[in-house]
Amino acid sequence: MRETQRICSFCIMDDSNPAIEFDASGQCNCCRDALTRKSHEWWPGSEGDLRMQRLVAMLKQEGKNKPYDAMVGLSGGIDSAFLAHLAGRKHGLRLLAVHIDGGWNSEPAVHNIERLVRKLDLDLHTYVVEWQEMRDLQVSFLKASVLNQDIPQDHAFFSTLYRTAAKFDIRHFLSGVNFASESVVPPGFGYPSIDGTHARAIQRRFGSMTLATYPFMSFPEYIWMTRVRKQLTIHRPLNYFDYDKEKAQEELRREYGWRDYGSKHSESRFTKFYQDIYLPAKFHFDKRRLHLSSLIVAGQLTRDDALAEISKPIILERDARRETRFVAKKLGLTEQQLQSYILAPPVPHTDYPNGMMLHKVLMQSRRLVRKLVPTRRHVTAKSANVD
């Protein structure tokens, strides 16, 4: 990525990412795509109310004679916390809360999870990733010099999520992902965290130990669970109303004594380092642009206010030094070693072995099978006609 030269005329995405393009009016492809998807992914009015009512009714019907209606992840962040509040308190769903502890929880995040679980009377299933393995994998990713440094944490979350669903026989997961604050994403940005083949390859190349317990998941296992067995259906209820993070945070503060942890996704100390320090220094990319531009698309923020916000430093220099020292010490690195990884030339994820080609083949095969082989429902219908 290169230095900023141009900013979108509608949102505040810029050309620091070469995948961002501008039309004749100066509008970028990112917000243009989000605006096109808006009416198909976000229903802040009566249609959203109806969709939510149908979802709740379906979950309660399917949850009969089971201990839980659905599963929800709790990171200590606003989105997942408000979702648990919405589904549990306002709609009476019986939820299993799942938390993946990768060793980077901020103190406010831990406080928030404890308050929510206690006041909502939720059962909490916590999976603790063995720290030495997590540490070694994260150092391997830093040595690999790739963009998505959150893969070690995120892959553990996704793989554990699906295996927990199987363990407790839960078929529905409520996700805090939402259009209002996450609609704007550059084409091809990042790299999918679910690619366990890629994570294993980087660990084999740069790691210092065998990861005996880390919850790797291969693409075939992922496809089997999600596309073939359809073991878990993911729902995004925050898209069914006018979700506003500021208002949500205020409600959480009143109801649960919610504590602010800083910028988006900073409930993880490592993610804060990744977004505030690693990405800007190595890729010249300010991830705040995605969030602020999404709020512009949602009509919750003006472009002028977003420009004023993005003009502020991502992080104060003294805070950056403190965070870098903390991350280096926790990873068992010197500050000089960590700085050398940050400043090393970027390497594309695709330079390392990965499962993307297999994923494409499996998905294409699945689509072909669906075209050629009638579904069970169709076979039953034909049999009924013959009879």
N, C-alpha and C positions, 0 to 999 in steps of 0.2 A: 504494500500500500504506500501511497505517496502523500506529499504535503497537500493540504486542502487548497483548491483553486476555485471551486464553485460550490454554492449552496442552493438547494432546492428553493423554488419560488413559493411553494405551498407549505412544506414542512422544513426541517432543518438538517436533513440528511445532506452530506457533502460528498465530494468525489475522492475522499481519502481511501475509499474502497473502489477498485477499478470496475467492479460489477455494477456500480451505480451509473445510470445513464439519464440524460435529460432530454425532454422533447423541445419543440420549438418555443413553447411558452416558459421553459425553464423548470418545469415540474419533473421530479425524478420518478423512475420506474417503481421505487419502493412504495411511496405513498399512493401512487396511481393504482398499483395492484391492490393495496389495502382498501382503498375507497371502492374498488370494484367488488371486493369480497364482503364489504361491510354489511350489506342487506342480507347476505346469505349466511353470515356467521354470528351476527349480534342482533338480539331482539329485545331492546330495552322497553318495549311497550306491552300492550295487551297480548300480543302473540307470545312474547316471552313468558308472561304469567301462565298462559295456557300450557306452554311447553314444560314449565316447571311443575305444574299440577300433574301433568301426565307422567312425568319422570318419577315424582314422589309416589304416585299411585302404583306405578309399575314396580318400583323398588320394594314397596311395602307388600305387594302381592307376591312377588317372587321370594321375599324374605320370610314368608310365613313358615313356621316350624324350623327356622334357622336362627342362630344367635345374632346374626348381623344382616342388615339390609344392604350395606355397601361398605367400602373401604375408603379411607381418606388419608393422604400423606400429611404429616405435620413436620415442617422444617423450622418453625418458629417465625416464619415470614408472614406478611400481611395476607396474601392471597389465600394460602391454605388455611390460615387461622379463621379468616372471615367465612370461608366456605364451610368449615366445621361448625361455626356458629350458625350460619344460615341453615344448613341441612339438619343439624342436631337440635338446636333450640327452637328455631322458627318452624321447621317442618317435621320434627319428631322422628327423624330417621335414626335407626340404631347403627352406629358407626364403629368400625374397628379402625383406630388411628395407628398409622405406621410411621415410625421414625427411623431413619438410617443415620447412625452416629459414625461419621468418618473421622472424628477427632478434631473438628474445626468449629464446633458450635460456639457462637458468641454468648456471653453471659446473658444479655437480654433475650436471646432466642430460647435459651434453656428456661428462663423465667416464664416466658410467654407460653411455652408448651406445658409447663407444670400447671399454670393457672387455668388454661383451657381444659386440660384433661380433668382437673379437679372439679371445676364448676360445671362442666358438661357431663360429668360422670362417664367419661369414655374409657373403654379398655384400650390400653396402649401397648402395641407390640414394637419393641425396639431391637434393631439389629445393629450390633457394634462391630464395625470392621476392625480386624486385628491391626493395631496401630503400626507395628513395624512393617507390615505388608503394604498398608496404605502409604506410609512414608516412602518406602522404596519405589513404589509405582509412581508416585508423584514426582520424585526426583528423576525417574526415568523419562517422564514426559517433559520435564524441564530440559534435560539433556537432549531430547529429541528435537527441541526447538520448534514445536508445532504450535498452531494457533489455539486450539481448544484445550486449555489446561484443566478444565473442569471435568474431563472425561473420567478420571479415577473416582471422583465423588459421584458423578451422575450415573455412570455405568453400574456402580454398586446399588444405587437407588432403584434403577429400572429392573435390574435382574432380581433384586430382593423383593420388589413389588410383585412381580409375576409369581415368584415361588411362594410368597406369603399368601397370595390369593388361592393358589392350589392347596396349600396346607390347611386353610380355614374354609375351603369350599365357597369362596366368595367370587361372584361373577361380575361385579360392578365396582368400578373405581371412580371416585369423584375427584377431578383434577382442578387445581386452582389456575391453570392456564386460561387466559382470558383475552378477548379481542381488544378491550378498551385500553389496556396498557402494553400489549405485546403484538400488535398487528403489523408493525413495520419491521421487516427483516430483509436485508440485501440478498439478492439471488446467490445461492451457494455459500452463504455465510456460515462459518463454523464447520463442524464435522459431527456426524451422528454419534452420540454417546453409547448407543446400544451395540456398536460393533466390537464385540469381545475379541474377535480375531486380530483386530488392529491393536487393541490394548495389550494382548498377549505378545504380539510381535515387538512392540516397543519395549516391553519388559524384558523379553529375551535378549534384545539388542543392548540395552543400557542398564538393566537391573543387576543388583548384587546378590539376589537371593531368589529362591523358588517360592512362588506365592501359593501356599498349600491350602489356604482357607478363603482367599479373596473370591467373591461370588461372580466369576466370569460367566457370561452367557454368549453362546455362539449365535450367529444369524439363523442357522437351521432350527435351533431350539426356540429362538424368538418367533420365527415364522410359524413353527409348529404350534406354539402356545397361542399366538395372536390371530393367525389367519386360518389355520386348519382346525384346531380344537375350539377356537374362539373362546378361550378360557376366561378372558377378562374384557369387558366392554368399558371403554373410557368415556366419561361424560364431563362436560364443561358447564356446570350450572351458572357460573358467574356471567356467562353470555346471555342469560335469560332475563336480565334486568339491567338498569342503568348503573352498572358497577363503577364506583368512583373510589379510588384508593384512599384519598384524603378523608372522605366521609367514613369509609370503612374503618380506617385507623382510629378515628375519633370514637366510633361506636365500640370498638374493641377496648379502647382506653376506659370508657365508662363502665363497660360490662365486666372486664377482666383485669383491669389495672395494667393494660398493655404497655410495654416499654419499647420505645423506638430504638432501632439498631443501626440507623443510618440509611445509606443509599440502597437502591433496589438490589435484592439478593445478598446483601451484606450480613445476613444472619449467619453466613459462613465466613469466618475470618480469611480463609484461603480465597474464596470467591471475591471478597473485597479486594485483596491483593491483586488477584488476576485482572479484575475489571478496572481498578483505579491506577494500577502501576504497570503491570505486565503488558496489557494490550496497548495503552498509549505509548509506552516506551519502545516496544518492539514492532508494533504494527501501525503506529500513529493513528489509532482508532479510539474514539471516545464513545463508549457504549451508551452513555446517557442520551445520545442522539436518537437511538432506537426508541427508548421509553418516551422521551419528550415528543418525538414525531408521532408516536402512536396516540398520545393524548391530544395532539392537534387533530388527527384523523377522527378521533372520538368526539371532538367538539368540547373537550374539557380544558383546553389550554389554547391561548392565542399564540400565533407565531412570534409576535414581539416578546411575549413573556418567556417563550422557550429560548429565544436568542439571548435574552438577558440572563437566563439561568445557565446556558451553555458557555457564556462569557466568563463565568466564575471558574476558578481552578477546580479540577477534578478532586484534588486532595491537596491540603496544605503541605508544604515541604517538610515541616517537622513531623506531621502525621505520617507522611510517606516513609520517612526514615524509621519511625517507630514500627510501622507495619512491616517494613522490610526486615528489620532486626528480629521481630517476632517470628516471621515466617522462616527466616534462615535458621534461627535457633531451634525451632520446632522440627524442622526437617533435618537437623544435624549438619547444616552447612555453615560455612563462614559467610559473612556478608559479601565478601569479594567473589566467592563461588557463585552465589545467587545472582549477583550483578552480572557476572560473565555469562550466565545462562540467559538473562534478560536481553543482553546486548548482542548475543550471537546472531548471525544471519538467520532469518526465518526459513523453515523447511516445510514444504507442503505435506499434508497428511498422506497424500497418495504416494509419496516417496518411500513409505514403509508398507509392508504387507498389510492387506486389509480384506474385509469380506464384502466390499461393495459390489464386485462383479457377481459373486454368488448370490447376493441379495437381489440383484436385478434379474438374474436367471430364475430364481425361485419365484419372484413376483410375476414374471412373464409366464412361467409355467402354470402358476395358479390361475392367472387370467385365461390361459388357453384351456385348462381343464374345465373351468366354469362355462366356457363357450361350448365345449364338445360333450361334456357329461351332464345330463339333467340332474338337478338337485333332488334331494329326497322328497321335497314337497311336490315337485313336478311328477316324479315317478308315482307317488301315491295318487295324484290326481288322474294320471293316465290309467292306473290300475282300476280306479273307481269307475272310470268311463267304460272300460272293458267289461267289468262285472255287470 
